[in-house]
Amino acid sequence: MRKLLLGGIYLLLAASIMATDYEVYPQDSLILEKVNLGSPGTVAVTIEFVNSQNLAAFQIPIALRGEGAQIDSLSFYNSRIDYIGMRPVSIIEDGQKLLFGAICMMEEHIAPGRGLMATIYLTVNDSLMDHSIYLDSTTVGPASILFTKSNSSCYMPVFEAGQISNPKATIEPLDNIK
């Protein structure tokens, strides 16, 4: 009887721990920041990510939708992955697309959690003062958004597009932007 009671308590405790993890990390996700622009110049857009299990690698292609901005660079400074040595970055199509990733070779895998993945730096010109630009998922060659678990299986996380806008401008829905 005592073993049965202890087993029941153990199962309830395990279920409560799993439920808590699920509430904290409901879905593996990529979340790009929405930025209000006051004037043209350099803008930083952060990318947060949530992973509920160890990751060995990931690849992220992002495209600008709309006119008036160009991707200049990507920084991993103070991110959850700044310890990883292999982090390839390509800015292509005249700064309109970005492809980056990380591969854990000798480092520990990316532990479950939530936090900063990277910061995208863009140059924004005067034309943005009239509309918005979206940072959306895309494919670059065969690359699409992909997380790779430590057992080498891959999956696509939920993606939330970023936006750079002037609060005074008319905002167009992402579906209307090419």
C-alpha positions as a LaTeX table, in Angstrom:
\begin{tabular}{lrrr}
\hline
Residue & $x$ (\AA) & $y$ (\AA) & $z$ (\AA) \\
\hline
Met1 & 0.00 & 0.00 & 0.00 \\
Arg2 & 2.81 & 2.36 & 0.92 \\
Lys3 & 4.58 & 1.70 & $-2.44$ \\
Leu4 & 1.35 & 2.37 & $-4.28$ \\
Leu5 & 0.87 & 5.67 & $-2.42$ \\
Leu6 & 4.48 & 6.76 & $-3.08$ \\
Gly7 & 4.13 & 5.78 & $-6.74$ \\
Gly8 & 0.94 & 7.87 & $-7.02$ \\
Ile9 & 2.64 & 10.88 & $-5.41$ \\
Tyr10 & 5.61 & 10.47 & $-7.76$ \\
Leu11 & 3.29 & 10.40 & $-10.81$ \\
Leu12 & 1.40 & 13.48 & $-9.61$ \\
Leu13 & 4.67 & 15.33 & $-9.00$ \\
Ala14 & 6.02 & 14.37 & $-12.45$ \\
Ala15 & 2.76 & 15.45 & $-14.11$ \\
Ser16 & 2.84 & 18.78 & $-12.28$ \\
Ile17 & 6.45 & 19.40 & $-13.35$ \\
Met18 & 5.58 & 18.58 & $-16.98$ \\
Ala19 & 2.51 & 20.82 & $-16.81$ \\
Thr20 & 4.62 & 23.67 & $-15.43$ \\
Asp21 & 7.17 & 23.28 & $-18.23$ \\
Tyr22 & 4.37 & 23.28 & $-20.79$ \\
Glu23 & 2.93 & 26.51 & $-19.37$ \\
Val24 & 6.33 & 28.21 & $-19.46$ \\
Tyr25 & 7.20 & 26.84 & $-22.92$ \\
Pro26 & 3.88 & 26.22 & $-24.69$ \\
Gln27 & 5.51 & 26.01 & $-28.15$ \\
Asp28 & 8.96 & 26.28 & $-29.58$ \\
Ser29 & 8.97 & 29.69 & $-31.24$ \\
Leu30 & 10.89 & 32.46 & $-32.99$ \\
Ile31 & 9.64 & 35.93 & $-32.12$ \\
Leu32 & 10.87 & 38.99 & $-34.03$ \\
Glu33 & 10.46 & 42.35 & $-32.36$ \\
Lys34 & 8.01 & 45.01 & $-33.52$ \\
Val35 & 9.75 & 48.40 & $-33.58$ \\
Asn36 & 8.30 & 51.90 & $-33.84$ \\
Leu37 & 10.59 & 54.15 & $-35.84$ \\
Gly38 & 10.94 & 57.83 & $-34.99$ \\
Ser39 & 13.31 & 58.81 & $-37.80$ \\
Pro40 & 15.36 & 57.19 & $-40.58$ \\
Gly41 & 18.71 & 55.65 & $-39.68$ \\
Thr42 & 19.91 & 52.44 & $-38.06$ \\
Val43 & 17.33 & 50.21 & $-36.37$ \\
Ala44 & 17.87 & 47.12 & $-34.22$ \\
Val45 & 15.32 & 44.29 & $-34.26$ \\
Thr46 & 15.77 & 41.50 & $-31.73$ \\
Ile47 & 14.96 & 37.84 & $-32.32$ \\
Glu48 & 13.86 & 35.84 & $-29.29$ \\
Phe49 & 13.47 & 32.08 & $-29.28$ \\
Val50 & 11.87 & 29.45 & $-27.12$ \\
Asn51 & 13.03 & 25.85 & $-27.19$ \\
Ser52 & 11.58 & 23.15 & $-24.96$ \\
Gln53 & 14.36 & 20.63 & $-25.54$ \\
Asn54 & 18.09 & 20.60 & $-26.29$ \\
Leu55 & 19.00 & 21.92 & $-29.74$ \\
Ala56 & 22.09 & 20.84 & $-31.66$ \\
Ala57 & 21.58 & 23.30 & $-34.53$ \\
Phe58 & 19.17 & 25.65 & $-36.27$ \\
Gln59 & 18.83 & 27.61 & $-39.51$ \\
Ile60 & 16.80 & 30.78 & $-39.92$ \\
Pro61 & 16.08 & 32.51 & $-43.26$ \\
Ile62 & 14.39 & 35.93 & $-43.00$ \\
Ala63 & 13.25 & 38.32 & $-45.74$ \\
Leu64 & 12.22 & 41.96 & $-45.68$ \\
Arg65 & 8.71 & 42.61 & $-47.01$ \\
Gly66 & 8.21 & 46.20 & $-48.13$ \\
Glu67 & 10.57 & 48.94 & $-49.25$ \\
Gly68 & 12.77 & 51.38 & $-47.40$ \\
Ala69 & 15.17 & 49.18 & $-45.41$ \\
Gln70 & 18.25 & 47.06 & $-45.89$ \\
Ile71 & 19.80 & 44.47 & $-43.57$ \\
Asp72 & 23.32 & 45.55 & $-42.55$ \\
Ser73 & 24.47 & 43.00 & $-39.99$ \\
Leu74 & 23.54 & 40.42 & $-37.37$ \\
Ser75 & 24.91 & 40.26 & $-33.83$ \\
Phe76 & 24.88 & 37.40 & $-31.32$ \\
Tyr77 & 26.23 & 39.61 & $-28.50$ \\
Asn78 & 24.69 & 38.72 & $-25.10$ \\
Ser79 & 22.45 & 36.09 & $-26.72$ \\
Arg80 & 21.74 & 32.57 & $-25.50$ \\
Ile81 & 23.95 & 31.25 & $-28.31$ \\
Asp82 & 26.96 & 33.59 & $-28.14$ \\
Tyr83 & 29.07 & 30.69 & $-26.81$ \\
Ile84 & 28.68 & 28.65 & $-30.02$ \\
Gly85 & 31.68 & 28.85 & $-32.36$ \\
Met86 & 29.99 & 27.96 & $-35.66$ \\
Arg87 & 27.35 & 30.61 & $-36.49$ \\
Pro88 & 27.31 & 31.21 & $-40.25$ \\
Val89 & 25.59 & 34.41 & $-41.50$ \\
Ser90 & 24.77 & 35.43 & $-45.10$ \\
Ile91 & 23.12 & 38.68 & $-46.13$ \\
Ile92 & 21.93 & 38.35 & $-49.72$ \\
Glu93 & 19.80 & 39.97 & $-52.44$ \\
Asp94 & 21.07 & 43.50 & $-51.74$ \\
Gly95 & 20.33 & 43.27 & $-48.03$ \\
Gln96 & 16.76 & 42.01 & $-48.49$ \\
Lys97 & 17.34 & 38.48 & $-47.15$ \\
Leu98 & 19.26 & 37.04 & $-44.24$ \\
Leu99 & 20.23 & 33.42 & $-43.66$ \\
Phe100 & 21.92 & 32.43 & $-40.42$ \\
Gly101 & 22.27 & 29.49 & $-38.13$ \\
Ala102 & 24.28 & 27.78 & $-35.43$ \\
Ile103 & 25.77 & 24.32 & $-35.12$ \\
Cys104 & 26.99 & 22.92 & $-31.81$ \\
Met105 & 30.21 & 21.06 & $-32.59$ \\
Met106 & 32.29 & 20.88 & $-29.42$ \\
Glu107 & 29.99 & 23.06 & $-27.29$ \\
Glu108 & 27.09 & 21.99 & $-25.11$ \\
His109 & 23.76 & 21.85 & $-26.92$ \\
Ile110 & 21.43 & 24.83 & $-26.57$ \\
Ala111 & 19.55 & 24.15 & $-23.33$ \\
Pro112 & 15.77 & 24.57 & $-23.13$ \\
Gly113 & 14.69 & 28.10 & $-22.32$ \\
Arg114 & 13.66 & 31.47 & $-23.67$ \\
Gly115 & 15.82 & 34.45 & $-24.56$ \\
Leu116 & 17.73 & 36.42 & $-27.15$ \\
Met117 & 18.89 & 34.59 & $-30.27$ \\
Ala118 & 20.32 & 37.54 & $-32.22$ \\
Thr119 & 19.87 & 41.21 & $-33.13$ \\
Ile120 & 19.39 & 42.32 & $-36.73$ \\
Tyr121 & 20.71 & 45.80 & $-37.63$ \\
Leu122 & 19.03 & 47.54 & $-40.55$ \\
Thr123 & 19.37 & 50.88 & $-42.32$ \\
Val124 & 16.02 & 52.55 & $-42.86$ \\
Asn125 & 15.51 & 55.42 & $-45.33$ \\
Asp126 & 12.93 & 58.21 & $-45.57$ \\
Ser127 & 10.41 & 56.14 & $-47.56$ \\
Leu128 & 9.57 & 54.09 & $-44.47$ \\
Met129 & 7.97 & 57.12 & $-42.92$ \\
Asp130 & 4.84 & 56.32 & $-45.01$ \\
His131 & 4.44 & 52.56 & $-44.43$ \\
Ser132 & 5.71 & 49.50 & $-42.56$ \\
Ile133 & 8.32 & 46.88 & $-43.32$ \\
Tyr134 & 7.93 & 43.30 & $-42.15$ \\
Leu135 & 10.66 & 40.81 & $-41.31$ \\
Asp136 & 9.09 & 37.53 & $-42.36$ \\
Ser137 & 10.07 & 33.89 & $-42.76$ \\
Thr138 & 11.21 & 32.79 & $-46.18$ \\
Thr139 & 13.25 & 30.11 & $-47.89$ \\
Val140 & 16.73 & 30.69 & $-49.28$ \\
Gly141 & 17.64 & 27.92 & $-51.69$ \\
Pro142 & 16.74 & 24.75 & $-49.85$ \\
Ala143 & 16.96 & 26.43 & $-46.42$ \\
Ser144 & 13.81 & 27.01 & $-44.39$ \\
Ile145 & 13.30 & 27.69 & $-40.69$ \\
Leu146 & 14.43 & 24.58 & $-38.89$ \\
Phe147 & 15.42 & 23.54 & $-35.37$ \\
Thr148 & 17.48 & 20.35 & $-34.98$ \\
Lys149 & 17.21 & 18.43 & $-31.73$ \\
Ser150 & 20.15 & 16.68 & $-30.10$ \\
Asn151 & 18.93 & 13.36 & $-31.55$ \\
Ser152 & 19.21 & 14.87 & $-35.09$ \\
Ser153 & 15.46 & 15.05 & $-35.72$ \\
Cys154 & 14.26 & 18.39 & $-37.13$ \\
Tyr155 & 11.12 & 20.48 & $-36.77$ \\
Met156 & 9.78 & 23.94 & $-37.59$ \\
Pro157 & 9.11 & 26.28 & $-34.67$ \\
Val158 & 6.20 & 28.74 & $-34.60$ \\
Phe159 & 7.27 & 32.00 & $-36.26$ \\
Glu160 & 6.08 & 35.50 & $-35.34$ \\
Ala161 & 7.04 & 38.13 & $-37.95$ \\
Gly162 & 8.76 & 41.36 & $-36.96$ \\
Gln163 & 7.76 & 44.84 & $-38.04$ \\
Ile164 & 9.35 & 48.27 & $-38.38$ \\
Ser165 & 6.81 & 51.05 & $-38.61$ \\
Asn166 & 6.22 & 54.72 & $-38.10$ \\
Pro167 & 3.39 & 55.10 & $-35.58$ \\
Lys168 & 2.02 & 57.99 & $-37.68$ \\
Ala169 & 1.96 & 56.00 & $-40.94$ \\
Thr170 & $-0.86$ & 53.88 & $-42.32$ \\
Ile171 & $-0.09$ & 50.27 & $-41.43$ \\
Glu172 & $-0.65$ & 47.72 & $-44.19$ \\
Pro173 & $-1.35$ & 44.11 & $-43.23$ \\
Leu174 & 1.48 & 41.68 & $-43.98$ \\
Asp175 & $-0.71$ & 39.86 & $-46.51$ \\
Asn176 & $-0.73$ & 42.98 & $-48.76$ \\
Ile177 & 3.07 & 43.42 & $-48.80$ \\
Lys178 & 5.23 & 41.66 & $-51.40$ \\
\hline
\end{tabular}
